[in-house]
Amino acid sequence: MKQKLGILTLGCPRNLVDSEALAGRLNFKGYSIVENMEEADIALINTCAFIQEAKRESIDAILDLIELKKQGRLKKLIVYGCLAQRYKNLRKQLPEVDAFVGSPELNHELKRFALTPGHYAYLKICEGCVNNCSYCVIPKIKGTLKSLDEKTIIAKVRRFNKEKISELNIIGQDITGFGMDFSGKSGLAGILKKIISNAPDIAWIRLLYLNPERVNTELLDLIAAEKQICKYIDLPMQHINNRILKLMNRRVNKDEIFALINKIKKIIPEITLRTSIIVGFPSETDKEFNELLEFVKQIKFDRLGAFIYSREEDTPAYNFKGQVPEKIKQERFDIIMSAQQKIAAELNSNFLGTIIPVLVEEKHGSGYAGRLQADAPEVDGSVFINTRKALKIGKFARVKITDTLEYDLVGEPVL
């Protein structure tokens, strides 16, 4: 009888790719992969340790699984990934765990057990990072940049194309770094051209996590020209004040950021811009925070994620003077998100009455929920489709927008 393995993945889609690769190998070896942990003989939790909140979530989930093991419903518990990689002394603190396994190398194998819905997938083309931002622990966990070889990338793309997925998301800590370990310069545009030529049946190819420092004209022209590439750029800015950017070891300044945004909008007028920012970085003054707030209000990003600065040991910023009190960090976060909420509602109102293609994702109430090209899976908004007629999950529908919410849209299919 096959042993049943349950896999819980925390953190980002990069972790999900690792879990899919691991599940593929274990399934090939004879394990049965189950969704419900309460049905599992063995539990494997793929952890995140990027910031304090992620670490707390990982520890809480481990403790929940330890309780299942104590009740005799689990035979074994394995802790995998970033938390195990970062903290080598967990065995003493959590003796109930049977094994701790650190972060894996880039997966060159083609075995994969899909943990995403059948209509979209993630392709991780690089691991680690070359940026060494002062607040970030990723280089300590994942190491320096390593790019997946072209042969493996193309083989994976051909397999995804054969599986007839509708959307392929290209991911990495910073995909603009792809190829720098081979040639010293970004090879993203080059590999994208090859991905496109080997994925004729994939409608959307989405690029996630582009470092502003390496977004060049060649890449922007390619995004503009290729119909399959989503007109969506995830461009983490982190801040706009020059002093803070320098402290963060972000190698772009305020003028360069504004110039890049203007360039993007000129080359790709229909672009959806997503960014992420950090509030409460050590020594951030009220004036510098207000500069960041005005930047957000001026640019009106289509999508924005804000993070409260997390003081992480083994990073340069951990020892910076002027650590901002938690209360002030929270206040600044609330101010930024309140501003973005209004911006998002305003931008969404522009969709009212338009007819747009929507990727139908799941049943929702008496209708369906789906996404625009402007929305990445899991992190962005949804389109709620009111209809009693059957729509195909994983396929596209033309939808007329009849109502707009702060982050989501409502519509009905145009048949």
C-alpha positions as CSV (number, residue, x, y, z in Angstrom):
1,M,0.0,0.0,0.0
2,K,1.3,3.4,-1.0
3,Q,2.3,5.8,1.8
4,K,0.3,9.0,1.6
5,L,2.3,12.3,1.5
6,G,0.8,15.7,2.3
7,I,2.7,18.8,1.2
8,L,2.0,22.2,2.7
9,T,3.7,25.1,0.9
10,L,4.2,28.5,2.6
11,G,5.6,31.7,1.1
12,C,6.1,32.6,-2.5
13,P,5.4,30.8,-5.8
14,R,9.2,30.0,-6.0
15,N,8.6,27.7,-3.0
16,L,5.6,26.2,-4.8
17,V,7.9,25.3,-7.8
18,D,10.2,23.5,-5.3
19,S,7.3,21.6,-3.8
20,E,6.1,20.5,-7.3
21,A,9.5,19.2,-8.1
22,L,9.8,17.4,-4.8
23,A,6.3,15.9,-5.1
24,G,7.1,14.8,-8.6
25,R,10.2,12.9,-7.5
26,L,8.4,11.3,-4.5
27,N,5.3,10.4,-6.6
28,F,7.6,8.7,-9.1
29,K,9.1,6.7,-6.2
30,G,5.7,5.4,-5.2
31,Y,4.3,7.9,-2.7
32,S,0.7,9.0,-3.1
33,I,0.3,12.8,-2.9
34,V,-2.8,13.9,-0.9
35,E,-4.3,17.4,-0.5
36,N,-5.6,17.0,3.0
37,M,-3.0,16.7,5.7
38,E,-5.4,14.8,7.9
39,E,-5.3,12.0,5.4
40,A,-1.5,11.9,5.2
41,D,0.9,9.4,6.7
42,I,3.8,11.8,6.2
43,A,3.6,15.6,6.2
44,L,6.2,17.7,4.5
45,I,6.0,21.5,5.1
46,N,7.9,23.8,2.7
47,T,8.7,26.8,4.8
48,C,9.4,30.5,4.3
49,A,11.8,32.6,6.5
50,F,12.0,35.8,4.6
51,I,10.5,38.1,7.2
52,Q,9.3,37.8,10.8
53,E,5.7,37.3,9.7
54,A,6.6,34.5,7.4
55,K,8.7,32.8,10.1
56,R,5.8,33.0,12.6
57,E,3.5,31.5,10.0
58,S,6.0,28.6,9.4
59,I,6.5,27.9,13.1
60,D,2.7,28.0,13.8
61,A,2.1,25.5,10.9
62,I,4.8,23.2,12.2
63,L,3.3,23.3,15.7
64,D,-0.1,22.4,14.2
65,L,1.4,19.4,12.4
66,I,3.3,18.3,15.5
67,E,-0.1,18.2,17.3
68,L,-1.4,15.9,14.5
69,K,1.6,13.7,15.0
70,K,1.0,13.6,18.8
71,Q,-2.5,12.5,18.1
72,G,-1.2,9.6,16.0
73,R,-2.7,10.9,12.8
74,L,0.8,11.5,11.3
75,K,3.7,9.0,11.3
76,K,6.4,11.4,10.2
77,L,6.9,15.2,9.8
78,I,9.6,16.8,7.6
79,V,10.4,20.5,7.6
80,Y,11.8,21.6,4.4
81,G,13.0,24.8,2.7
82,C,14.0,28.3,3.8
83,L,13.4,28.0,7.6
84,A,15.4,24.8,7.8
85,Q,18.2,26.3,5.7
86,R,18.4,29.5,7.7
87,Y,18.2,28.1,11.2
88,K,20.4,25.0,11.8
89,N,19.4,24.6,15.5
90,L,15.7,23.8,15.0
91,R,16.2,20.2,15.8
92,K,16.9,21.0,19.5
93,Q,13.8,23.2,19.7
94,L,11.5,21.0,17.7
95,P,12.5,17.4,18.5
96,E,9.1,16.0,17.3
97,V,10.2,16.8,13.7
98,D,11.7,13.7,12.0
99,A,13.9,15.6,9.5
100,F,15.0,19.1,8.5
101,V,16.0,19.6,4.9
102,G,17.4,22.9,3.6
103,S,16.6,24.8,0.4
104,P,17.1,22.7,-2.8
105,E,19.3,23.5,-5.8
106,L,17.6,24.6,-9.0
107,N,15.5,21.8,-10.4
108,H,16.9,20.5,-13.7
109,E,14.5,17.5,-13.8
110,L,11.3,17.5,-15.7
111,K,9.3,15.5,-13.2
112,R,6.6,17.7,-11.7
113,F,3.5,17.1,-9.7
114,A,1.2,20.0,-10.4
115,L,0.1,21.9,-7.2
116,T,-1.4,24.7,-9.2
117,P,-4.8,24.5,-11.0
118,G,-4.4,22.9,-14.4
119,H,-4.7,26.1,-16.4
120,Y,-1.5,27.9,-15.2
121,A,2.0,27.1,-14.0
122,Y,5.2,28.7,-12.7
123,L,8.6,28.3,-14.3
124,K,11.5,29.2,-12.1
125,I,14.4,30.2,-14.4
126,C,16.9,31.3,-11.7
127,E,17.6,31.0,-8.0
128,G,19.4,33.3,-5.6
129,C,20.2,36.9,-6.2
130,V,23.1,39.3,-7.1
131,N,21.6,42.5,-5.7
132,N,22.5,42.1,-2.0
133,C,19.9,44.6,-0.7
134,S,20.8,45.5,2.9
135,Y,17.5,44.4,4.3
136,C,17.2,41.1,2.5
137,V,18.2,37.7,3.8
138,I,17.7,35.8,0.5
139,P,21.4,35.7,-0.4
140,K,22.1,34.0,3.0
141,I,19.4,31.4,2.4
142,K,19.6,30.9,-1.4
143,G,23.1,32.0,-2.1
144,T,24.3,33.9,-5.1
145,L,22.5,33.8,-8.5
146,K,22.2,30.5,-10.4
147,S,20.4,30.4,-13.7
148,L,18.7,27.3,-15.1
149,D,20.3,26.1,-18.3
150,E,18.6,26.9,-21.6
151,K,18.1,23.3,-22.6
152,T,16.1,22.5,-19.4
153,I,14.0,25.7,-19.7
154,I,13.0,24.9,-23.2
155,A,12.2,21.3,-22.3
156,K,9.9,22.5,-19.5
157,V,8.2,25.1,-21.7
158,R,7.5,22.5,-24.4
159,R,6.0,20.2,-21.7
160,F,3.8,23.1,-20.5
161,N,2.7,23.8,-24.0
162,K,1.8,20.2,-24.5
163,E,-0.3,20.3,-21.3
164,K,-2.3,23.2,-22.9
165,I,-2.0,25.5,-19.9
166,S,-3.4,29.0,-20.6
167,E,-0.8,31.0,-18.5
168,L,2.9,30.5,-17.8
169,N,4.4,32.7,-15.0
170,I,8.2,33.2,-15.3
171,I,9.6,33.6,-11.8
172,G,12.9,34.0,-9.8
173,Q,14.1,36.2,-7.0
174,D,15.0,38.6,-9.9
175,I,14.5,37.3,-13.4
176,T,16.4,40.2,-14.9
177,G,19.4,38.6,-13.4
178,F,19.0,35.5,-15.5
179,G,22.2,34.6,-17.3
180,M,24.4,37.0,-15.4
181,D,26.2,34.0,-13.9
182,F,27.0,32.8,-17.4
183,S,27.8,36.1,-19.3
184,G,27.8,38.9,-16.8
185,K,24.8,40.6,-18.3
186,S,21.0,40.0,-18.3
187,G,19.9,37.3,-20.7
188,L,16.2,37.6,-20.0
189,A,15.1,39.1,-23.4
190,G,17.1,36.3,-25.2
191,I,15.6,33.4,-23.3
192,L,12.1,35.0,-23.5
193,K,12.3,34.9,-27.3
194,K,13.1,31.2,-27.2
195,I,10.3,30.5,-24.6
196,I,7.8,32.2,-26.9
197,S,8.9,30.2,-30.0
198,N,8.4,27.0,-28.0
199,A,5.0,27.9,-26.5
200,P,2.7,28.7,-29.4
201,D,-0.4,27.5,-27.5
202,I,0.2,29.4,-24.3
203,A,-1.9,32.6,-24.4
204,W,-0.3,34.5,-21.5
205,I,3.3,34.5,-20.5
206,R,3.8,36.6,-17.4
207,L,7.0,38.1,-16.0
208,L,7.3,38.4,-12.3
209,Y,9.9,40.3,-10.2
210,L,12.0,42.6,-12.5
211,N,14.7,44.6,-10.9
212,P,14.5,48.3,-12.0
213,E,18.3,48.4,-12.5
214,R,18.2,46.0,-15.4
215,V,14.9,46.7,-17.2
216,N,16.3,47.9,-20.6
217,T,14.9,49.0,-23.9
218,E,15.4,45.5,-25.5
219,L,13.2,43.9,-22.9
220,L,10.5,46.6,-23.0
221,D,10.3,46.5,-26.8
222,L,9.9,42.7,-26.6
223,I,7.0,43.0,-24.1
224,A,5.4,45.6,-26.3
225,A,5.8,43.5,-29.5
226,E,4.9,40.0,-28.4
227,K,1.1,39.4,-28.0
228,Q,1.7,36.4,-25.6
229,I,3.7,38.4,-23.1
230,C,1.3,40.0,-20.5
231,K,1.4,43.7,-20.5
232,Y,2.2,43.5,-16.8
233,I,5.4,44.5,-15.1
234,D,6.1,43.6,-11.4
235,L,8.8,46.2,-10.6
236,P,9.7,46.3,-6.9
237,M,10.8,49.9,-6.1
238,Q,11.1,49.6,-2.3
239,H,11.4,53.4,-1.8
240,I,11.9,56.6,-3.6
241,N,14.0,58.7,-1.3
242,N,17.6,58.8,-2.4
243,R,19.1,58.4,1.0
244,I,17.0,55.4,1.9
245,L,17.6,53.8,-1.5
246,K,21.3,54.1,-0.9
247,L,21.0,52.6,2.6
248,M,19.0,49.8,1.1
249,N,21.8,49.2,-1.4
250,R,19.3,49.7,-4.3
251,R,21.4,50.8,-7.2
252,V,18.9,53.2,-8.7
253,N,18.0,56.7,-7.6
254,K,14.8,58.8,-7.7
255,D,15.4,60.4,-11.1
256,E,16.3,57.0,-12.6
257,I,13.1,55.5,-11.2
258,F,10.9,58.3,-12.6
259,A,12.7,58.1,-16.0
260,L,12.2,54.3,-16.1
261,I,8.4,54.6,-15.3
262,N,8.0,57.2,-18.1
263,K,9.9,55.0,-20.5
264,I,7.8,52.0,-19.7
265,K,4.6,53.9,-20.2
266,K,5.8,55.4,-23.5
267,I,6.9,52.0,-25.0
268,I,3.9,50.0,-23.6
269,P,1.0,52.5,-23.1
270,E,-1.4,49.8,-21.9
271,I,1.0,48.4,-19.2
272,T,-0.2,47.4,-15.8
273,L,2.5,48.4,-13.2
274,R,2.8,46.5,-10.0
275,T,5.3,47.5,-7.3
276,S,6.3,46.7,-3.7
277,I,7.6,49.2,-1.2
278,I,9.0,49.0,2.4
279,V,7.9,51.4,5.1
280,G,9.7,52.0,8.4
281,F,13.2,51.3,7.1
282,P,15.8,52.2,9.7
283,S,16.2,55.9,10.2
284,E,13.3,56.7,7.7
285,T,12.0,60.2,8.8
286,D,8.5,61.5,8.5
287,K,9.6,63.7,5.6
288,E,11.1,60.7,3.8
289,F,8.0,58.6,4.4
290,N,5.9,61.5,3.0
291,E,8.1,61.6,-0.1
292,L,7.3,57.9,-0.6
293,L,3.6,58.5,0.0
294,E,3.5,61.4,-2.6
295,F,5.4,59.1,-5.0
296,V,2.6,56.4,-4.7
297,K,-0.1,59.1,-5.1
298,Q,1.6,60.6,-8.1
299,I,2.4,57.5,-10.1
300,K,-0.9,55.7,-9.2
301,F,0.4,52.1,-9.5
302,D,-2.2,49.7,-10.8
303,R,-1.1,47.2,-8.2
304,L,0.9,47.8,-5.0
305,G,2.1,45.7,-2.1
306,A,3.5,47.4,1.0
307,F,5.7,45.7,3.6
308,I,6.6,46.8,7.1
309,Y,10.3,46.6,7.5
310,S,11.4,43.4,9.2
311,R,14.6,43.5,11.1
312,E,16.4,40.3,10.0
313,E,19.6,39.1,11.7
314,D,22.5,38.4,9.3
315,T,21.6,41.4,7.1
316,P,23.5,44.7,7.1
317,A,20.3,46.7,8.0
318,Y,19.9,44.7,11.2
319,N,22.7,46.9,12.8
320,F,21.6,50.2,11.3
321,K,21.0,53.0,13.7
322,G,17.6,54.6,14.1
323,Q,15.4,51.5,14.1
324,V,11.8,52.8,13.7
325,P,9.3,51.8,16.5
326,E,6.7,49.2,15.5
327,K,3.8,51.6,16.2
328,I,5.2,54.1,13.7
329,K,5.9,51.4,11.1
330,Q,2.3,50.2,11.4
331,E,0.9,53.7,11.1
332,R,2.9,54.4,8.0
333,F,1.8,51.1,6.5
334,D,-1.8,51.9,7.2
335,I,-1.5,55.4,5.6
336,I,0.1,53.9,2.4
337,M,-2.5,51.2,2.0
338,S,-5.3,53.6,2.6
339,A,-4.0,55.8,-0.2
340,Q,-3.5,52.8,-2.5
341,Q,-7.0,51.6,-1.8
342,K,-8.4,54.9,-3.1
343,I,-6.1,54.7,-6.1
344,A,-7.1,51.2,-6.9
345,A,-10.8,52.0,-6.7
346,E,-10.3,55.0,-9.0
347,L,-8.4,52.9,-11.6
348,N,-10.9,50.1,-11.4
349,S,-13.7,52.5,-12.2
350,N,-12.2,53.0,-15.6
351,F,-13.1,49.4,-16.5
352,L,-16.9,50.1,-16.1
353,G,-18.7,49.2,-19.4
354,T,-15.7,47.8,-21.1
355,I,-15.5,44.3,-22.6
356,I,-12.3,42.4,-21.7
357,P,-10.9,38.9,-21.9
358,V,-11.0,37.0,-18.6
359,L,-9.3,33.8,-17.7
360,V,-12.0,31.8,-16.0
361,E,-10.5,30.2,-12.8
362,E,-13.2,28.6,-10.7
363,K,-16.9,28.4,-9.7
364,H,-17.9,31.2,-7.4
365,G,-21.4,31.3,-5.9
366,S,-23.9,30.9,-8.8
367,G,-21.3,32.2,-11.3
368,Y,-17.5,32.2,-11.7
369,A,-14.3,34.0,-10.7
370,G,-11.5,34.8,-13.1
371,R,-8.6,37.1,-13.8
372,L,-7.6,39.8,-16.3
373,Q,-4.2,39.9,-17.9
374,A,-3.6,42.7,-15.5
375,D,-3.8,40.3,-12.5
376,A,-1.2,37.8,-11.4
377,P,-2.5,34.6,-9.7
378,E,-2.9,34.7,-5.9
379,V,-1.7,38.3,-5.4
380,D,-3.9,40.5,-7.5
381,G,-7.7,41.1,-7.9
382,S,-10.5,38.9,-9.4
383,V,-13.3,39.4,-11.9
384,F,-16.6,37.9,-10.6
385,I,-18.7,36.7,-13.5
386,N,-22.5,36.7,-13.0
387,T,-23.9,34.0,-15.2
388,R,-25.9,30.8,-15.0
389,K,-24.5,29.6,-18.3
390,A,-21.6,27.1,-18.2
391,L,-18.1,28.5,-18.7
392,K,-15.0,26.4,-19.2
393,I,-12.6,26.6,-16.3
394,G,-9.1,27.5,-17.5
395,K,-10.4,29.0,-20.7
396,F,-11.1,32.6,-21.7
397,A,-14.4,34.5,-21.8
398,R,-15.3,37.9,-23.0
399,V,-16.8,39.8,-20.1
400,K,-18.5,43.1,-19.9
401,I,-17.7,44.9,-16.6
402,T,-21.0,46.0,-14.9
403,D,-19.6,47.0,-11.5
404,T,-16.3,47.9,-9.9
405,L,-15.0,47.4,-6.4
406,E,-11.8,48.6,-4.6
407,Y,-9.6,45.7,-5.9
408,D,-12.0,43.5,-7.9
409,L,-14.4,43.8,-10.8
410,V,-17.9,42.4,-11.5
411,G,-19.2,41.5,-15.0
412,E,-21.2,39.2,-17.2
413,P,-20.1,37.2,-20.2
414,V,-20.7,38.5,-23.7
415,L,-21.6,35.3,-25.6
